[in-house]
Amino acid sequence: MTATATAPARKTPAADAGRPLLEIRSLEKRFSLCGDFLEQLKFKGGRLVREQEYVHAINGVDLDIRRGEALCVVGESGCGKSTVARTVMGLLHPSGGEIRYDGTRIDDLSTKALMPYRRRMQMIFQNPYASLNPRMTIQQTLEEPIRLHHPDWSRQQVCDKVAEVMHAVGIAPDWGKRYGHEFSGGQRQRIAIARALAVDPEFIVADEPISALDVSIQAQVLNLLMDAQRERHLTYLFITHDLAVVEHFGTRVAVMYLGRVCEVAPTATLFATPRHPYTRALLSAIPRLEDDRPQHIRLKGEVPTPVNLPSGCVFHARCPHANARCREEVPALIATDGGARVACHAIEEGRLD
Amino acid sequence: MSTPNPAIESAPATGRWERFRDSYLLYSFKRDLVAQASLLIFVVLVAAAVLAPWLAPMNPYDLAQIDILASELPPFWIDGSESAYPMGTDAQGRDLLSTILYGARVSLIIGFGAVALQATLGVVCGLLAGYLGGRIDAFLMRLADIQLSFSTLMVAIVVGALVKAIFGGATFSTYAVPLLVLIIGLAEWPQYARTVRASVLAEKSKEYVDAARTMGLSSRRIMFRHILPNTLSPIFVISTVQVANAIISEAALSFLGLGMPETHPSLGSLIKSGFDYLQSGSWWITLIPGAVLVLLVLVINLLGDWLRDVLNPRLYKG
């Protein structure tokens, strides 16, 4: 599957197969740090100047998500992976760039025009304790999206659909009368998954869906997500910081650092031959039992603040292979062998294999 | 893994959530003597006020039943009283007990009516300001600031005086109850708006609101169906305090002569009408309605305090 084929006939799945389901192009999102206009005015050198500061959460992210795959996005806290997820779902408006779903640009659509896409893409949240409305029963929670997207359905049809998704995620139908707080974290996350599946989506954004769960429950929920993917032909954008989960779950992996993608590769390729210096450091940090692995790569310093971004490559200050070019020029994603794409000057120049 | 897991099948054994909350309410109610006494007195007072036409010995609004010769009779425990007037009579010869019952009715109607208006306005403004944010938030909250910078009584006095001056005292007397509800209701909405806004800001950042948004629900449905039910407990608590406040405001206005007319007295105007006779020895015309007013407001406030403690989300949400 390559992303190059541009099929004019949209409706047939075969023709669609060539094009990525979701295309993210040079996406940017910044959050203003200052309040209103008056708070932005400052005295500097005897003059009144208007000063605006931003947190640059994502700075030019390019990603393609292909039909039927699970694209995992990994990175440490604050690298912008959740912001990407929320921007894709329309919870945040991007400051720049565009998002295309099935060939249609969706980031600038009105709420009404977005409705058909709301049904096709759903989101699963990190904290199952906050993602269910405490004043609604499970039945009400699951019925709401169905009634919204299928206003012509009869009561019976809605109830049948609720029963079907409840069965699919392994929760008993008689739980419908209860409220969210009566369940454990794993059970709640199953309910949240059921809510996402209730409208038969084709694309699911999962923002760290298992990191708030007990370790014994994580595998169950992960398997549930994989079963759903197989049975319902789902495409996932899976945000996580757990590399073990990525190895188990992901078709491809995107590694993010400070709001940029530094490497995208098929899971096996990435874990076997990580290319980007940051990816190497990240993978070397996984605790392993065997002793013959290369030494743990220690990065020096801290992640720079996203308020004042470093010039050039965002990783240059901590990179052992950085040179003058890295400090000045922003590296673009370049294709390497094994279907991987890496944003690194050192690899492009052949300084690093 | 798609088959139900037996370990997960055994769901918690708690009953319905409302039942749980009710039982906790009941539990703490059973242990709180002040709350029990307050509720008892409140229920008795409200019942007496509601059933006034059947309970009261006479109808103080019916001029035919009033005997001017029986004016300023003292209550039953003082010499010179008459058994037909257990609480004595006022300066116009109205039975004080009946007048207090009818007056409490008027006070309660105005109190609850004003709070209903305040709550409606305040909840809508608070939800809009908190959920939509931005300019709407700034506009509504500056409006609330302006409203708060005037004291309730001052607004009420100005509006009441204007209405009286423009439409005349007779019109004012006819529409006194709805007018007072309107005045007190409009003057105190920021209390609700600010409380609701604060709760909405806290709820808005929770993921169930994001989930509702990704579903594609309209802002109105998210505000009223998802966020509002989760902000109800603070609304409930300030409502009890506000009812007491509204009754006090009405009494104060009536005392100043801008409230209920003396022909249809509330507790406040009854206190005012008796005030002129305080020096001449007929203290009961002022003090007995005053005591009833204090009791009514006190028990409402005590109930509100108790409710605030019980509905504290840290204690019951777990």
Interface residues (C-beta under 8 A of the other chain):
Chain A: D36 R86 M89 G90 L91 T111 L114 M115 R118 R119 M121 Q122 M123 F125 Q126 N127 A130 S131 L132 N133 P134 R135 M136 E144 P145 L148 H149 H167 A168 G170 I171 A172 W175 K177 R178 Y179 H181 E182 F183 S184 G186 Q187 R190 A192 R195 V199 Q220 N223 L224 D227 E231
Chain B: M1 S2 T3 P4 N5 I8 E9 A11 P12 T14 R16 W17 A138 K206 E207 Y208 D210 A211 A212 R213 T214 M215 G216 L217 S218 H226 P229 N230 K317 G318
